[in-house]
Structure formats: structure tokens, C-alpha cells
Amino acid sequence: MTNKKRPRIVVMGGGTGMPVLLRGLKNLPIDLTALVTVADDGGSSGRLRSEMAIPAPGDIRNVIAALSDVEPMLLELFQHRFSVGNGLSGHSMGNLLLAAMTSITGDFFTGIKEISRVLNVKGEIYPISNQNMALNAKFTDGSIVTGESNIPLERKRIDRVFLSPEPVKPLPNAIHAIQKADLVVISPGSLYTSIMPNLIIPKIDVALKETKAKVVYVCNVMTQAGETTGYKASDHVKAITDHIGTGCLDAVVVHNEPIKQAVRDIYAEENAEPVVYDTLKLLEMGLEIIEGDIINYSNSTVRHDNNKIANLLYSILQQA
């Protein structure tokens, strides 16, 4: 790594976990690329998907907001969600802008590029695919449910998730970004409904296996009812390897401090608990374990700290 070449970090994910990582990383001297899920089908995203047959814009919108460098009022406008009014109720302004730009340019990815330019986004944002797709889950009892927002509601143990209609094609830029990366980060988030939809796209597994970059999974701090109830860290990793095979992950990042009891009590009401980091099992799986105190307690929810996790990930590059 020379002074002339900025290291390339690729972050894969969606949901609420991914923007947290990106807000910290965008201020570092790196070339940053976000590969974002488009399988969301709830709320405003779901309505726009069904009405306009476009990939889900919601997770893309949140990533644009995380990476943008504009006046706070403009960002607030972009993230504004209408609470009153007939057809606009529940819609986010950013989702509507992405849908409008897709209509103007004739292409979802081109629409993202134009919105990113207007909002002065730091880094590149790629949808993992340019297609409108649905996420399906097969549970251990054999039943199948369609729709990302419906899967956790079943409160059943998930066997596997898959996409439809087939064939789903990855965005070529996404594959290229993984191939050229110095570090690939799989963000924390809802394991089956925010993270897995990126990984199970065809050719993504091959790109992760063949890239020279270290591939790091930032493990969730808390379990999630309806998706990962009772999961230890190794169960999160096993779910990923069961879907895309071994040899894709090199390391796992874990928080190494106890979760405050007051926070545990809040999560217990939602049938969630701290993820147990079963170190020996992770080592047996051939993974490097990267530990740190990387949690922000400023809210009642547990979130990774923007700067702590960014600096930890950046330190991995400096060790290379």
C-alpha cells in the first residue's frame, strides 16, 4: 500500500447497521464503496416496488444519507417521511426522489448515481442488483414465506433464504468492486433479511472467495427475534457459510465488553439478548477474531459506534 494509492474498502449490507459503519468510514482516507440490498418490500419501498416495478429504494436512501455531505436541512428533507395526506402517507421523500430519477433516467442504478451527485455523496453506492426481486425464506418445518418484511413475523427458525424470480443477476460494478478491494466488510444488521440478500446473489460468493482482500464480518451485538433467536456468533457465521460456502470469510469482528444490564432488560422485552461470542468455535471455523469495545450507548438501543468501528476496520488495513 503506497501513499499514492488510497485503500479500497467495500461494505456490503443494508438495514440500520450499514449506515452506522459508513458514517464513520466516510471521513477516513479511503476509497469507499457500498453494496446495498434491494430486497426490502415493506412500507414506502414496498409500495414503490409494486407500483413502479423498481428495486427497493429504502436501504439505498439510508446509505445515500449516511454518505452525503450537504446542509442538514437538505438531508432532513431527503429523509422526510410524510405522515399526512392521501397517496403520500408513509412515503419517504428520498424514496420518491429515487423513484422519480429512475423514471427520468430509465435505470435504477443511473438514478442512484444522479441523486448521489446532487447530494455530494462520498464514495460509490451500488445496488447489489439492478433487478426488482423478492426474498423468500424456507423454515425448518418446511414452510415457505415470501417477502422480506413477512419473514421475521413468522417467528420460526429459518433454514435458508433465496431470491426470486430467477435468474437474479449481480450488478457488474458490484462484482468488480469486490475483486479490486483491499478490505471487504459485511456489515451488521438483520442476518437473513438485510445481509443475506447481498451474499446469495449469483457470482458474489465466487468474488468473495477469489478477492485478494480480507473479508470481515462485523457480527451483531444482539440477537433478533424471528431471525436469530438463540444464535451465538458461530451460528451467524454458519448461516452465512451454509448459504455461500466456506472460504468466503476470513475474520469476524466482535464487541468484547459486557452489555449493560439496563440495556439487556430493554431488549429482553423484545425476546432479544446479547450474542454470545463462542471464541473456540469461531477459531475452529478457521476465522481470525478481531475484538474491540465498539458499542455506543447514547441511546436505549445498542449500536456500533461510528468512529470506533471505523477506526478498528481501518487498523486492519494498516496491518496488511
C-alpha positions in Angstrom: 0.0 0.0 0.0 1.7 3.2 -1.2 1.0 6.8 -0.3 -0.3 7.4 -3.8 -3.0 4.7 -3.6 -5.8 5.1 -1.2 -7.0 1.7 0.2 -10.3 0.4 -1.2 -12.9 -0.6 1.3 -16.2 -2.3 0.2 -19.1 -2.5 2.7 -21.9 -4.9 2.0 -25.3 -4.9 3.8 -28.5 -2.9 4.4 -30.9 -2.1 7.2 -29.8 0.0 10.1 -26.4 -1.5 10.7 -24.8 -0.5 7.4 -25.2 3.3 7.6 -23.5 3.3 11.1 -20.4 1.8 9.6 -20.5 4.2 6.6 -20.8 7.3 8.7 -17.5 6.6 10.4 -15.7 5.3 7.3 -16.5 8.2 5.0 -14.2 10.5 6.9 -11.1 8.3 6.5 -8.6 8.5 3.7 -10.0 5.6 1.7 -11.9 4.8 -1.5 -15.3 3.7 -0.1 -17.9 1.6 -1.9 -21.3 0.5 -0.6 -23.0 -2.6 -2.0 -26.6 -2.4 -0.8 -29.5 -4.8 -0.7 -32.6 -4.1 -2.8 -34.9 -6.9 -1.4 -36.9 -4.7 1.1 -40.7 -4.9 0.5 -42.1 -3.1 3.5 -43.6 0.4 3.8 -42.8 3.0 1.2 -40.2 0.8 -0.5 -42.7 -2.0 -1.0 -45.4 0.3 -2.4 -43.0 1.9 -4.9 -41.7 -1.6 -5.9 -45.1 -2.9 -6.7 -46.3 0.3 -8.4 -43.2 1.0 -10.5 -41.5 -2.4 -10.7 -38.2 -1.0 -9.5 -35.7 -2.4 -6.9 -36.4 -1.3 -3.3 -35.1 2.2 -2.7 -35.3 2.3 1.1 -31.9 0.9 2.1 -30.2 2.8 -0.8 -31.8 6.0 0.5 -30.4 5.5 4.0 -26.9 4.8 2.6 -27.0 7.9 0.5 -28.0 9.9 3.6 -25.1 8.4 5.5 -22.5 9.2 2.9 -23.8 12.6 1.8 -22.1 15.9 2.7 -24.8 18.6 2.4 -26.6 21.1 4.6 -28.5 19.4 7.4 -31.8 20.9 6.2 -31.4 19.3 2.7 -30.6 16.0 4.4 -33.6 16.3 6.6 -35.7 17.0 3.5 -34.3 13.9 1.8 -35.1 11.7 4.8 -38.5 13.3 5.5 -41.4 10.8 5.7 -44.9 12.1 5.1 -47.3 11.4 7.9 -50.5 13.0 6.5 -52.0 13.2 3.0 -53.7 10.6 0.9 -51.3 8.9 -1.5 -48.2 10.3 0.2 -48.8 8.9 3.6 -45.8 6.8 4.8 -43.7 7.7 1.8 -40.2 9.0 2.3 -39.1 12.0 0.2 -35.8 10.2 -0.7 -37.7 7.1 -1.9 -39.8 9.3 -4.1 -36.8 11.1 -5.5 -35.1 7.8 -6.3 -38.2 6.5 -8.0 -38.5 9.8 -10.0 -34.9 9.7 -11.0 -35.2 6.1 -12.1 -38.2 7.1 -14.2 -36.3 10.1 -15.7 -33.1 8.1 -16.5 -34.8 4.8 -17.3 -32.5 2.9 -14.9 -32.3 2.4 -11.2 -28.5 2.5 -10.9 -28.3 5.6 -13.1 -30.9 7.2 -10.9 -28.8 6.4 -7.8 -25.7 8.0 -9.4 -27.6 11.2 -10.2 -29.1 11.5 -6.7 -25.6 10.8 -5.2 -24.1 13.6 -7.3 -26.8 16.1 -6.2 -26.3 15.2 -2.5 -22.5 15.2 -2.7 -22.0 11.6 -1.7 -18.5 10.5 -0.6 -17.8 7.2 -2.2 -19.7 4.9 -4.6 -23.1 3.4 -4.0 -24.1 0.3 -6.0 -27.3 -1.7 -5.6 -26.2 -5.4 -5.4 -28.5 -5.9 -8.4 -30.5 -3.7 -10.8 -33.5 -6.0 -10.7 -36.8 -6.0 -8.8 -36.6 -9.1 -6.7 -38.3 -10.9 -3.8 -36.7 -12.6 -0.8 -38.1 -15.9 0.3 -37.5 -18.0 3.4 -37.8 -21.7 3.9 -38.2 -22.6 7.6 -37.1 -25.8 9.3 -40.7 -27.0 9.4 -40.7 -26.9 5.6 -43.0 -23.9 5.1 -42.0 -21.1 2.8 -42.8 -17.4 3.1 -42.3 -14.7 0.5 -41.4 -11.1 1.4 -38.6 -9.6 3.4 -41.0 -7.9 5.8 -43.0 -11.1 6.4 -40.1 -13.4 7.3 -39.5 -12.3 10.9 -43.2 -12.2 11.6 -43.4 -16.0 11.4 -41.2 -16.4 14.5 -39.9 -19.7 13.1 -36.3 -21.0 12.8 -35.0 -20.2 9.3 -33.4 -23.0 7.2 -32.4 -20.9 4.2 -33.4 -17.8 2.2 -33.5 -17.5 -1.6 -34.4 -14.9 -4.2 -37.0 -14.9 -7.0 -37.7 -14.6 -9.8 -34.6 -16.4 -11.2 -32.2 -15.7 -12.7 -31.0 -12.8 -10.5 -28.0 -11.0 -11.9 -25.5 -9.0 -9.9 -24.6 -5.5 -10.9 -21.3 -5.9 -12.7 -19.9 -2.9 -10.8 -20.5 -4.8 -7.5 -18.5 -7.8 -8.6 -15.7 -5.5 -9.9 -15.6 -3.6 -6.6 -15.2 -6.8 -4.6 -12.4 -8.0 -6.9 -10.5 -4.8 -6.6 -11.0 -4.2 -2.9 -8.3 -4.2 -0.2 -10.9 -4.9 2.5 -14.5 -6.2 2.2 -16.7 -5.6 5.2 -20.0 -7.5 5.7 -22.0 -5.1 7.9 -24.0 -5.9 11.0 -27.8 -6.0 10.5 -30.7 -8.4 10.2 -28.9 -11.5 9.2 -31.4 -13.2 6.9 -33.3 -10.1 5.6 -30.7 -7.4 5.3 -27.3 -9.1 5.0 -28.0 -12.4 3.2 -29.8 -10.9 0.2 -26.5 -9.4 -0.9 -24.5 -12.6 -0.4 -26.8 -15.1 -2.1 -26.8 -13.1 -5.4 -25.1 -15.4 -8.0 -21.4 -14.8 -8.5 -21.0 -12.8 -5.3 -19.8 -16.0 -3.5 -17.1 -16.5 -6.2 -16.0 -12.9 -6.0 -15.6 -13.1 -2.2 -13.6 -16.4 -2.5 -11.3 -15.0 -5.2 -10.7 -11.5 -4.0 -7.3 -10.7 -2.5 -9.0 -8.6 0.1 -9.5 -9.7 3.6 -13.3 -10.4 4.0 -14.5 -9.4 7.5 -17.9 -10.0 9.0 -19.0 -7.5 11.7 -21.1 -9.7 14.0 -24.3 -8.4 15.5 -24.2 -7.5 19.2 -27.8 -8.6 20.0 -30.0 -11.4 18.7 -33.1 -10.6 16.8 -36.5 -12.2 17.5 -37.8 -14.0 14.4 -34.4 -14.3 12.8 -31.6 -15.2 15.2 -33.2 -16.1 18.5 -30.6 -18.1 20.5 -27.8 -17.6 17.9 -24.2 -17.4 19.0 -21.6 -15.7 16.9 -20.7 -19.0 15.3 -24.3 -19.6 14.4 -24.3 -16.2 12.5 -21.2 -17.3 10.6 -22.5 -20.8 10.0 -25.7 -19.3 8.4 -23.5 -17.4 6.0 -21.3 -20.3 5.1 -24.3 -22.6 4.7 -25.6 -20.2 2.1 -22.5 -19.3 0.2 -19.9 -22.0 1.2 -16.7 -21.9 3.2 -13.7 -19.9 2.2 -15.6 -16.6 1.8 -14.9 -15.2 5.3 -11.5 -14.5 6.8 -12.3 -12.8 10.0 -15.1 -11.8 12.4 -15.3 -8.5 14.4 -16.9 -8.8 17.9 -17.6 -6.5 20.7 -15.7 -7.7 23.8 -17.3 -5.8 26.7 -20.4 -6.9 28.7 -23.7 -5.3 27.7 -25.2 -3.0 30.4 -28.0 -4.7 32.4 -30.4 -1.8 31.8 -30.0 -2.3 28.0 -30.3 -6.0 28.3 -33.6 -5.5 30.2 -35.0 -3.4 27.3 -34.0 -5.9 24.7 -35.4 -8.8 26.8 -38.9 -7.3 26.3 -38.4 -8.0 22.6 -37.0 -11.5 23.2 -33.5 -10.4 22.3 -30.3 -10.9 24.2 -26.6 -10.3 23.7 -24.9 -12.5 21.2 -22.5 -15.0 22.9 -19.1 -14.9 21.3 -18.1 -18.5 21.3 -14.4 -17.9 20.6 -13.2 -21.5 20.4 -15.9 -22.4 17.9 -15.0 -19.4 15.7 -11.4 -20.4 15.8 -12.3 -24.0 14.8 -14.1 -22.5 11.8 -10.7 -21.0 10.7 -11.6 -17.4 11.4 -9.4 -14.6 12.8 -11.2 -12.9 15.7 -10.9 -9.1 15.9 -12.1 -7.8 19.2 -12.8 -4.3 20.5 -15.0 -2.1 22.6 -17.1 -0.8 19.7 -20.5 0.0 21.1 -22.3 3.3 21.5 -24.7 3.6 24.5 -26.0 7.1 23.8 -29.5 5.7 23.0 -31.5 2.9 24.6 -30.7 0.7 21.6 -27.3 -0.9 21.1 -25.5 0.4 18.1 -21.9 0.1 16.9 -20.1 3.4 17.5 -19.4 5.1 14.1 -15.8 6.1 14.9 -14.8 3.2 17.0 -15.8 0.6 14.4 -14.4 2.7 11.5 -11.0 3.0 13.2 -10.9 -0.7 14.1 -11.6 -1.6 10.4 -9.0 0.9 9.2 -6.5 -0.6 11.5 -6.9 -4.0 9.7 -5.7 -2.3 6.5 -2.7 -0.8 8.3 -1.7 -4.3 9.5 -1.8 -5.7 6.0 
